Amino acid sequence: MAELITYRDAVARAIAQEMRRDERVVFLGEDIAAAGGVFKTTKGLLDEFGPVRVRDTPISEEAIIGGAMGAAMTGMRPIAEIMFSDFLATCWDLVAVEIAKSRYMTAGQVEVPLVIRTANGGGLRFGAQHSQAVENWAMMIPGLKVVAPSNPADLIGLFAAAVRDDDPVMFFEQKSLYPTKGEVPDGEIVDELGKAKIVREGDDITLVALASMVPRAVDAAERLQEERGISAEVVDLRSLVPMDTQTVLRSVTKTTRLATVEENPRLCGWGAEVVSIVSDEAFWDLDAPLTRITTPHVPLPSADALEDVTLPSVDRVVETVAKVVG
């Protein structure tokens, strides 16, 4: 059996699944306990697991991540919430310099099985300091795994894989997806990190997308088929590190064209790495230049019309792909 639940409710279900399974899993962050999370993603967890395992913290990202790091190094499997991904900047030393490198620098003697989950990206008019898509920040740091699910079922399965992994995992939840719904099967769900999914098959061009850009890419693909007769294949990358390059390359070899659809600002976004890999590995299979559909390299506006025109839209994907294929 399957039920229709929101991306928001999938977060609480994912955390509860892993906390029920393993008593070493603890959860800490700002307003996650009594308040149920600022985005209401953690409702019910305090009631079920109590204040020892679900802990509200002071407003200090350094304290949250430092405490979680210490817990992980001493045998626990903590989940740490950073309320907005933008605020990773205040504790980046711990994430990028300490957590990412401890297992390597101790030759495996010290593991840091830690999940840092955070609300990421734009679309909700929170302005430049609360709307950044920063998964590319984490992607560039050796030692971190990076995940960004696009739907409730993937969120639960990938979260389970992240909690059970012995390396630190950055888990990015695109905040505009919280009210969206998807079917989720009953029972325990466990997925695998580093496996992309083809969510729509096609023959003329491959669209590689992540998180909230996945449903936009699918909507664009449907319009391209109906209005232009263009058959677009959509690949949900799901995980940036490890990245499933084989699925991407197989798709591009079939369609002979590629466009990435990415919320990151254009400079050094994750799509640049995908384009680089495809140009190295599948250049002679291409029938058109590789294309990136991105957010411009500007701070994200808070005004409705400006934010809408800045983020990749279905219209922009349709028009760009039509030019590439045409």
C-alpha positions in Angstrom: 0.0 0.0 0.0 1.0 3.6 -0.6 -0.2 6.9 0.8 -0.1 10.4 -0.5 2.0 12.6 1.9 3.7 16.0 1.7 7.5 16.5 1.4 7.2 18.2 4.8 5.6 15.2 6.5 8.1 12.9 4.8 10.9 14.7 6.8 9.3 13.7 10.2 8.6 10.2 9.0 12.2 9.8 7.8 13.7 11.0 11.1 11.3 8.8 13.1 12.1 5.7 11.0 15.8 6.0 11.8 15.3 7.0 15.5 13.1 3.9 16.0 15.6 1.7 14.4 18.7 2.9 16.2 18.9 4.4 19.7 22.2 6.0 18.8 20.4 8.4 16.5 19.8 11.7 18.2 18.4 15.0 16.7 19.4 18.5 17.6 18.7 22.0 16.3 16.8 25.3 16.8 13.1 25.0 17.5 12.9 21.3 16.4 11.3 19.9 19.5 8.4 21.8 21.2 7.8 24.0 18.2 7.9 21.2 15.7 10.4 23.0 13.4 10.1 26.4 11.8 8.8 24.7 8.7 6.7 22.2 10.7 8.9 19.4 9.5 9.6 17.8 12.9 6.1 17.7 14.5 5.6 14.7 16.9 9.2 13.8 17.3 9.6 15.2 20.8 6.4 13.4 22.0 7.6 10.1 20.7 11.3 10.2 21.5 11.6 12.7 24.4 13.9 15.6 25.2 17.1 13.6 25.6 17.0 12.4 22.0 15.2 15.4 20.4 17.0 18.6 21.7 16.3 22.2 21.1 19.5 24.2 21.0 20.5 27.9 21.4 20.6 30.0 18.3 24.1 29.0 17.4 25.0 27.1 14.3 28.5 26.5 15.7 27.1 24.9 18.9 24.7 22.7 16.9 27.4 21.4 14.5 30.1 21.2 17.2 27.9 19.2 19.5 26.8 16.9 16.7 30.4 16.4 15.6 31.5 15.4 19.1 28.5 13.0 19.4 29.4 11.4 16.1 33.0 11.0 17.0 32.1 9.2 20.2 29.8 6.6 18.7 26.4 8.2 18.2 24.7 8.9 14.9 23.4 12.5 15.2 21.1 14.4 12.9 21.8 18.2 13.1 19.4 20.8 11.6 20.6 24.1 10.3 17.3 26.0 9.9 18.3 27.8 6.6 21.1 26.6 4.5 22.5 30.1 4.2 23.5 29.9 7.9 25.9 27.1 7.1 28.3 30.0 6.4 28.5 30.7 10.2 29.7 27.2 11.0 31.5 26.4 7.7 34.9 25.9 9.5 33.5 23.0 11.4 31.8 21.5 8.4 34.5 22.0 5.7 37.7 21.9 7.8 36.9 19.5 10.7 34.0 17.2 9.9 34.9 16.6 6.3 38.5 15.7 7.1 38.5 13.9 10.4 38.1 10.3 9.1 40.8 10.9 6.5 43.3 12.6 8.8 42.9 9.8 11.4 43.3 7.0 8.8 39.8 5.8 9.6 40.3 5.6 13.3 37.7 8.3 13.9 34.4 8.2 12.0 31.9 11.1 11.8 28.6 9.4 10.9 26.6 12.7 10.9 23.7 14.0 8.9 23.4 17.8 8.5 19.9 18.5 7.1 18.8 22.0 6.1 16.1 24.0 4.2 17.7 25.1 1.0 16.9 27.3 -2.0 14.4 29.9 -3.2 10.8 30.2 -4.3 9.3 31.4 -1.0 10.2 35.1 -1.2 12.6 35.0 1.8 15.1 37.3 0.1 18.8 37.0 -0.6 20.0 36.0 2.9 17.5 33.1 3.3 17.0 31.8 -0.2 20.4 30.6 -1.5 20.8 27.2 -3.1 24.2 26.2 -1.6 24.5 22.5 -2.4 27.5 23.4 -4.6 29.3 24.8 -1.5 29.2 21.3 0.0 29.9 19.5 -3.3 33.3 21.1 -3.6 34.5 19.8 -0.2 36.3 16.4 -0.2 34.9 14.2 2.5 31.3 15.3 2.4 28.4 13.4 0.7 25.7 15.6 -0.7 22.0 14.7 -1.3 19.0 16.7 -2.5 15.8 14.8 -3.0 12.9 16.0 -5.2 9.9 14.1 -3.7 8.7 12.5 -0.5 9.5 8.9 -1.2 13.1 9.7 -2.2 13.5 12.0 0.8 12.7 9.1 3.2 14.8 6.5 1.4 17.8 8.8 0.9 17.6 10.1 4.4 17.8 6.5 5.8 20.8 5.8 3.6 22.4 9.1 4.9 21.9 8.2 8.5 23.3 4.7 8.1 26.3 6.0 6.2 29.6 6.2 8.1 30.6 9.5 6.4 29.1 12.9 7.0 26.2 13.7 4.7 24.8 17.1 3.8 21.1 16.7 3.2 19.4 19.6 1.4 15.6 19.9 1.5 14.4 22.4 -1.0 12.0 24.5 1.1 9.5 25.3 -1.7 8.9 21.5 -2.0 7.6 21.2 1.6 3.9 21.5 0.7 4.1 19.3 -2.4 2.8 15.7 -2.3 3.9 12.3 -3.5 3.0 8.7 -3.0 5.0 6.9 -0.3 4.8 3.1 0.3 4.2 1.6 3.7 6.9 0.2 5.9 10.6 1.0 6.0 12.1 2.8 3.0 15.9 2.6 2.4 17.5 3.9 -0.8 21.1 4.2 -2.0 23.2 7.2 -2.2 24.8 8.0 -5.6 21.9 6.6 -7.8 20.2 8.9 -10.2 16.7 8.2 -11.6 15.2 8.6 -15.0 11.8 10.1 -14.2 10.7 10.7 -17.8 12.1 8.9 -20.8 12.8 10.7 -24.1 14.8 10.6 -27.2 15.8 14.1 -28.3 17.5 15.7 -25.3 18.5 14.9 -21.7 17.5 17.3 -19.0 19.5 16.8 -15.8 17.8 18.4 -12.7 17.9 18.4 -8.9 15.4 19.0 -6.1 12.8 21.6 -7.0 14.1 21.8 -10.6 13.0 18.2 -11.2 9.2 18.8 -11.3 9.9 22.0 -13.4 12.0 19.9 -15.9 9.2 17.3 -16.1 6.6 20.0 -16.7 8.8 21.5 -19.4 9.3 18.1 -21.0 5.5 17.6 -21.2 5.1 21.0 -22.8 7.9 20.4 -25.2 6.3 17.2 -26.3 2.8 18.7 -26.7 3.8 22.1 -28.3 7.1 21.3 -30.2 7.1 17.6 -30.7 10.4 17.4 -28.8 10.9 14.3 -26.6 12.9 15.2 -23.5 14.4 12.7 -21.0 14.5 13.9 -17.4 17.2 12.6 -15.0 16.8 13.4 -11.3 20.4 13.5 -10.1 19.3 13.1 -6.4 22.9 12.9 -5.2 25.8 15.2 -6.1 28.4 13.3 -4.1 28.6 10.5 -5.0 27.3 11.4 -8.5 25.7 8.8 -10.8 27.6 9.8 -13.9 26.8 6.5 -15.6 23.1 7.1 -15.8 23.7 10.6 -17.1 26.2 9.4 -19.8 23.9 6.6 -20.9 21.0 9.0 -21.3 23.1 11.6 -23.2 24.6 8.9 -25.5 21.0 8.0 -26.4 19.6 11.5 -26.8 22.8 13.2 -28.1 22.0 16.5 -26.3 22.2 17.7 -22.8 20.8 20.6 -20.7 21.2 21.0 -17.0 18.4 22.7 -15.0 19.9 24.1 -11.8 18.9 26.5 -9.1 22.6 27.4 -8.3 23.9 30.7 -9.5 25.6 30.1 -12.9 29.2 30.5 -11.7 30.5 27.2 -10.4 27.1 25.5 -10.1 26.8 21.7 -10.1 25.8 21.7 -13.7 29.3 22.8 -14.7 30.7 19.6 -13.3 28.1 17.5 -15.2 28.8 19.4 -18.4 32.6 18.8 -17.9 32.1 15.1 -17.4 29.9 14.7 -20.4 32.3 16.7 -22.6 35.1 14.4 -21.5 33.3 11.1 -21.8 30.7 11.5 -24.5 31.8 14.4 -26.7 31.7 12.3 -30.0 28.1 11.3 -29.2 26.8 14.9 -29.1 24.7 16.6 -31.8 24.5 20.0 -30.1 26.5 22.2 -27.6 26.0 21.3 -24.0 23.6 23.8 -22.3 23.1 25.0 -18.7 19.9 26.6 -17.6 20.7 28.4 -14.3 20.0 31.2 -11.9 22.0 34.3 -12.9 25.0 35.1 -10.8 23.1 37.6 -8.6 21.7 37.7 -5.1 18.2 36.3 -5.2 15.5 39.0 -5.1 12.6 38.9 -2.6 10.1 40.6 -4.9 7.7 38.1 -6.4 8.2 39.0 -10.0 11.9 39.4 -9.7 12.4 36.0 -7.9 10.3 34.3 -10.5 12.3 35.7 -13.4 15.6 34.9 -11.7 15.0 31.2 -11.0 14.8 28.8 -14.0 11.1 28.6 -15.0 9.2 26.1 -17.1 9.0 28.7 -19.9 12.7 29.3 -19.9 13.4 25.6 -20.0 11.0 25.1 -22.9 12.4 28.0 -24.9 16.1 27.1 -24.3 15.6 23.4 -25.2 13.6 24.3 -28.3 16.6 26.3 -29.6 19.1 23.6 -28.7 17.0 20.9 -30.5 15.8 23.1 -33.3 
